Amino acid sequence: MKWILMALFLVVLQFWTHEQVLNLEMETVVYHRIVNAMVLASQDAVEDEIPSSTANGEPIFDQAAATQTFRTTLANNLGLDTNTLQPLPNSTFHVAPHIVDEEFYDWSNTTFPYHYVNGTYGMNETLDAPSMVVVVQFTMPSYAANVQPFTITVPMVQSYAGS
């Protein structure tokens, strides 16, 4: 009887360990998806500038268009609704991300180089060109029963690359 209980304990331990490892791996995959989607979305967004401003070499962002482009690209890459950012069916996420902060630094409000510091999110960047700063909170899903979903905050700085 003692050996049956020990074997049963080891089987349960093996499945529990496997579940924890699977959860950690899925969290890593989801985190990389988030970072990649943020990079793509911010790269797309900084290309939305006022055309007449680029003619004189001092691009100014079309902030409304850039914001919409960011949201659309982020939604398309993460399986979210493009209007509300709510997760679509079969999405990895169960909670909509929240855009905490979005700032634009261009020739209309800044001279370059510009030293940007945001201690709240640990950002300390020198901006050499017009740039977008965006901070988004995501609720990471959990694939293990004993691990609660948690929130991560992802800051991103993307500069205008020009054409």
N, C-alpha and C positions, 0 to 999 in steps of 0.2 A: 504494500500500500504506500509505503514511504517513497518508493521509486516512481510510482504512478503520479503522486502529487508533485514530486520534483520535476518529472518530465512535463507535466501539465504547466507548472510554473515557468519552465524554460520556454515552452511554446508561446505562452502568453507574453513573456518578456521579449521574445523575438518579434512578435507581431507589433507590440507597442514600440519597440525600437525602430522597426521598419516604418511605422507611421510617422514617428518623429523625424526621421531622416527624409522621408518623402515630403513632409511639410516644410522642412528647411530648404530643400531643393526647389520646391515650388515657389517659396518666398523669393529665392534668388532669381528664378526665371521671371517672376512678375516684376521684381525690382528692375531688372535689366530691360524689360518691355517698357516700363514707365520712363526710364531714363532715355531710351531710344526714341520713344514717342515725343518726349519733351524736346529733345534735340531737333527732331524733324519739324515739329510744330513751330518752334521758335525760329528755325531757319526759314521756314515758309513765311512767317509773320514779318520778319525784318525786310522782306522784299516788297512789302506794301508801302511804297513811298509816294509822295505827291510828285507826279512826273515833271512838273515845271521846276521843282527844287533840285532835281538831279542834273538838270541842264547847266546850272551854274556851279555844280560840284559840291553843293552843300545839301545833301538829301534830308528831307523832313518826312517823318512817318505820317501816313494816313492812319491815325490811331484806331479809328473805328474799324477800318478794313483789316488792319493788322490783328486786332483783338478777335474779330470773327474768323480770320484765317487760322489763328492759333487754336481757337476752340474747335474748328472743323477738322483740322489735321490731327489734333489730339484725339478727338472723338473717333475719327476713322481708323486710327492706329490702335485704339484700345477697346473697340467694340462698344462705343457709347453713342447715345443720341446726340446728333450735332447741335440741336437747339438747347436742350436741357442738361446735357452731359450725364443723364441718367443711364445706367447700364442697360444694354439691350439683352434680350434673351440669349443665353449661351455665352455671355461675356464672362471674363475672369472675375470681374468686380461685382460687388453686391451693393455698394454705396457709391453715389456720384462723387467725383473729386470736387474740391472746392478751390477756386482760384483766390488765393489770399491776397496777393499783391501783384500789380502789373504797372510797370513804369517805363516810360519812353524817354530816352535822352538823345536828342538830335540837335541840329544847328538852330532850332527855334528856341531852345531853352538852355543850351550848354555850349561851352567851347571845349575843344579837345586838345590835348588829353585831359580827361576828367577822372578824378579819383573817387570811385563809388565805394562807400562803406555802409554796410547794414549789419550791425552787431547782433540783431535778433536772429538772423539766419546765417550768420558766420560768413558773410560775403565781404570781400575786400579786393576790389578789382580796379585796374586802370583801364578806362575805356578810351581807345584811340580812334574810334569811329562811332557814328550813331549806333545806339544799342538799345535792346529791349531787356528789361529785367522782369522776370516772372517767377512767382512762388506759388506752388500748387500743393495742396494737402490731399493725400490719398489714404483710403482705408484699405490696408492689406488684408486680403482674405486669408482665412485659416483653413487648412485641410485636415487638421487633427482636432479631435473632439475636445481635448483638454487645453487647447491653445486658443485664446481669444483673438479676434481680429484687432489690429492695432493701426494707428495713424502714423504716416511718415510725411515729412515736409520736404519737398524737392525744390530747391532754388535753381534758377537757370539764368545765365547772362549770355545773350547772343548779339553779336555785332553785325552791322550791315556790311556785306562783302562787296557790294557794287555789282556792276554788270560787265 
